[in-house]
Amino acid sequence: MSFQKRLAAKEFAVLAEMHTPKGINISRLVNDARRLKGRVDAVVIPDMDNGIMRMSALAGGVLLQQQGLETIMHTYCRDRNRMALQGDALAAYVLGIQNLIVAGSEDMSESDHSDAKTVNDLDEVRLIEVLMTLQKGKDMSGFDLDGAPDFTIGCTISPCADEKACNTALAAAKKKIAAGAAYLITPPVFDLAAHTVFLGKVKELGVPVIATVFLIKSLAIAQYIANSDPSARITDDLIRRIRKSSDRELEGIKIAGETILAMKDLTQGVLIQTLGWEHKLPEILDVAKV
């Protein structure tokens, strides 16, 4: 069943994020992808996420399609103008990629190419509107297309540390959905109790909600996120659990798997993020029993 049909049928979807290489060696990407075949519903390919120059998401998406995996490609406003964004979207569709996520992107000052010029010709809402216009057979300037694509377009919602920030994030997400986004990706969920209320508010927006599940690789990473990102809501209990474990790496895998299980009753799917540890995805899926 395709990702689009799974959403329409309101069935739980399991997505896994995989990054393209910083170079041309695709062996790791392909090998990790082969281990996921038949175990996930689609693979999400970020496009130079975290401001790191990598092989394009378009190339990565095509490579994974060749391995028999349905792909969902990120598209950002930071790096391309409106002509390039439209051209890449049409190219993606012709090459078999029918799922897109219009996502926010990190500031270029945090990039490994910090002197690169930021484009931001469009914002996220406008880009979604443009993609919807392409599906009507027109480009952004109103000229007819010779054949129109048919995308399933998703969006993201920003993390929020307090009620005011959450209301702002929900209002922004509502605009993206009104523009044409058909599903929504949340920030990482660490504490189920803290996120249950937020997830309930997100579900009121009326589109399928897919929760991000982030693999905590170490105690140091858990402590760093807890200290630097209040919106993550990593609790002291979670940090103690990792600290007391005799195998902290395995504990992170268990936590991710357990979170996926819990999300089955709260959302319509999960997106598993491992940030370079894609080889651990099968172990997480084993714990989650999917």
C-alpha positions in Angstrom: 0.0 0.0 0.0 1.4 3.4 -1.0 2.0 6.1 1.6 -0.8 8.2 0.1 -3.3 5.3 0.4 -2.2 4.5 3.9 -2.9 8.1 5.0 -6.3 8.0 3.2 -7.2 4.7 4.9 -6.2 6.2 8.3 -3.7 3.3 8.8 -0.6 3.8 11.0 2.4 4.7 8.8 6.1 4.1 9.7 8.6 6.4 8.1 12.4 6.4 8.4 14.7 9.3 7.7 17.9 8.6 5.7 20.5 11.1 4.9 22.4 11.2 1.6 26.2 10.9 1.7 28.6 13.9 1.8 30.2 12.6 -1.3 29.5 10.1 -4.0 29.9 6.8 -2.0 26.4 5.5 -1.9 27.2 2.0 -0.6 26.1 2.7 3.0 22.9 4.5 1.9 22.0 1.6 -0.4 22.9 -1.1 2.1 20.9 0.5 4.9 18.0 1.0 2.6 17.9 -2.7 1.6 17.6 -3.6 5.3 14.4 -1.5 5.5 12.6 -2.9 2.5 9.2 -4.3 3.6 9.6 -2.9 7.1 8.8 0.8 6.6 6.1 2.5 4.5 8.4 5.2 3.1 11.8 6.8 3.6 12.2 10.5 4.1 15.2 12.2 2.4 16.2 15.5 3.9 17.9 18.0 1.5 21.1 19.2 3.1 19.5 19.1 6.5 21.2 20.9 9.4 23.0 23.1 6.9 25.4 20.3 5.8 26.3 20.1 2.1 25.4 16.7 0.9 24.3 14.9 -2.3 20.9 16.3 -3.2 17.7 14.8 -1.8 16.5 14.3 -5.4 19.4 12.0 -6.2 18.9 10.2 -2.9 15.2 9.7 -3.4 15.8 8.2 -6.9 18.4 5.8 -5.6 16.0 4.6 -2.9 13.2 4.3 -5.3 15.5 2.0 -7.4 15.8 -0.2 -4.2 12.1 -0.6 -4.1 11.4 2.0 -1.3 8.8 4.7 -1.6 10.4 8.0 -0.8 9.4 11.4 0.6 11.6 14.3 -0.3 12.2 17.4 1.7 12.0 20.7 -0.1 13.3 23.9 1.4 13.1 27.6 0.5 16.6 28.4 1.9 18.7 27.3 -1.1 16.7 27.7 -4.2 14.7 30.4 -5.9 11.1 29.9 -7.2 12.3 28.7 -10.7 14.6 26.0 -9.2 12.0 24.9 -6.7 9.4 24.4 -9.4 11.9 22.7 -11.8 13.1 20.3 -9.0 9.5 19.4 -8.1 8.7 18.5 -11.7 11.9 16.5 -12.0 11.1 14.6 -8.8 7.7 13.6 -10.0 9.0 12.4 -13.4 11.6 10.4 -11.6 9.0 8.7 -9.4 8.9 10.8 -6.3 5.4 11.8 -5.6 5.6 12.7 -1.9 7.1 16.0 -0.6 7.6 17.6 2.8 7.8 21.4 2.8 10.0 22.0 5.8 11.8 24.8 7.5 15.6 25.0 7.3 18.4 26.0 9.6 20.0 29.4 9.4 23.0 29.4 7.1 25.2 30.7 9.9 25.1 27.2 11.4 26.0 25.6 8.0 29.3 24.1 7.0 29.1 26.7 4.2 28.3 29.6 6.4 29.4 32.1 3.7 26.7 30.8 1.3 24.0 33.2 0.3 20.5 32.4 1.6 17.8 32.6 -1.0 14.3 32.4 0.7 12.6 33.6 -2.4 9.4 32.0 -1.1 8.2 31.0 2.4 6.8 27.6 3.3 3.2 28.6 2.8 3.9 30.2 -0.6 5.9 27.1 -1.7 2.9 24.8 -0.8 0.6 27.1 -2.8 3.0 26.9 -5.8 3.2 23.1 -5.6 -0.6 23.1 -5.6 -0.6 25.4 -8.6 1.7 23.0 -10.5 -0.9 20.3 -9.9 -3.4 22.4 -11.6 -1.2 22.5 -14.7 0.2 26.0 -14.3 3.5 27.4 -13.2 3.9 30.3 -10.7 3.8 32.8 -13.6 0.5 31.4 -14.9 1.9 29.6 -17.9 0.5 26.2 -18.9 2.5 23.0 -18.1 2.8 20.2 -20.5 1.5 17.6 -18.1 0.8 18.2 -14.4 2.2 16.3 -11.3 0.1 14.9 -8.5 1.9 15.2 -5.2 1.1 14.3 -1.6 2.4 17.3 0.2 3.3 17.4 3.9 4.5 20.1 6.3 6.1 20.5 9.6 5.2 22.3 12.8 7.8 24.1 14.9 8.8 23.0 18.4 7.5 25.1 21.3 8.6 25.4 24.9 5.5 27.2 26.2 1.8 27.8 25.5 2.4 31.1 23.6 5.0 29.5 21.3 2.7 26.5 20.8 -0.2 28.8 19.8 2.1 30.5 17.3 3.3 27.2 15.9 -0.3 25.9 15.6 -1.4 29.1 13.8 1.5 28.8 11.3 0.7 25.1 10.7 -2.9 25.9 10.1 -1.9 28.3 7.3 0.2 25.6 5.7 -2.7 23.1 5.8 -5.0 25.8 4.3 -2.5 26.2 1.5 -2.7 22.5 0.7 -0.5 20.4 3.1 -2.2 17.0 3.5 -0.3 15.7 6.6 1.9 17.2 9.3 5.2 16.1 10.9 5.8 17.0 14.6 9.1 17.7 16.3 10.6 14.8 18.2 8.5 13.3 21.0 10.5 12.4 24.2 8.1 12.7 27.1 4.6 11.2 26.3 2.8 13.0 29.1 4.2 16.4 28.1 3.4 15.9 24.5 -0.1 14.3 24.7 -1.8 17.7 25.1 0.2 19.2 22.3 -0.5 16.2 20.0 -4.2 16.6 20.7 -4.1 20.2 19.6 -2.2 19.3 16.5 -4.8 16.6 15.6 -7.5 19.3 15.8 -6.0 20.8 12.6 -7.7 18.1 10.7 -4.9 16.3 8.8 -3.0 13.1 9.6 -0.3 13.7 12.3 3.0 11.9 12.1 5.2 12.1 15.2 9.0 12.3 15.0 10.8 9.7 17.1 14.4 10.6 17.7 17.1 8.0 18.6 19.0 9.1 21.7 22.5 7.8 21.0 24.1 8.5 24.4 23.6 10.1 27.8 25.6 13.1 26.7 23.2 13.7 23.8 20.2 13.4 26.1 21.7 15.9 28.6 22.7 18.3 25.8 19.1 18.3 24.3 17.6 18.7 27.8 19.8 21.7 28.6 19.7 23.4 25.2 16.2 22.8 24.0 13.4 23.3 26.6 10.8 22.4 23.9 12.1 18.8 23.8 10.9 18.2 27.4 13.5 15.5 28.1 12.7 14.6 31.7 15.1 13.8 34.6 13.5 10.3 34.7 14.5 9.7 31.1 18.0 10.8 31.8 18.2 8.6 34.9 17.0 5.6 32.9 19.8 6.1 30.4 22.4 6.7 33.1 21.5 3.6 35.0 21.5 1.3 32.0 24.4 -1.1 31.5 24.1 -0.6 27.8 23.2 3.0 27.1 23.2 2.6 23.3 20.7 -0.3 23.6 18.6 1.8 26.0 18.2 4.5 23.5 17.0 2.0 20.9 14.5 0.6 23.5 13.2 4.1 24.2 12.7 4.8 20.5 10.9 1.5 20.0 8.7 2.1 23.0 7.8 5.6 21.8 6.7 4.2 18.5 4.4 1.7 20.2 2.9 4.5 22.3 2.3 6.7 19.2 0.0 4.0 17.7 -2.7 5.2 20.0 -2.0 9.0 19.6 -1.0 9.7 16.0 -1.3 8.2 12.5 2.3 7.5 12.1 5.9 8.0 13.1 9.1 9.3 11.5 12.2 7.7 13.0 15.3 10.0 13.0 18.7 8.4 13.7 21.0 11.1 12.3 23.7 8.9 10.8 22.8 5.7 12.7 20.5 4.4 10.0 22.0 0.9 10.5 20.2 0.9 13.9 16.7 1.3 12.3 16.0 -2.5 12.1 16.7 -2.8 15.8 14.3 0.0 16.6 11.7 -1.6 14.4 12.2 -4.9 16.2 11.5 -3.2 19.6 8.5 -1.5 18.2 7.3 -4.8 16.7 6.7 -3.3 13.3 
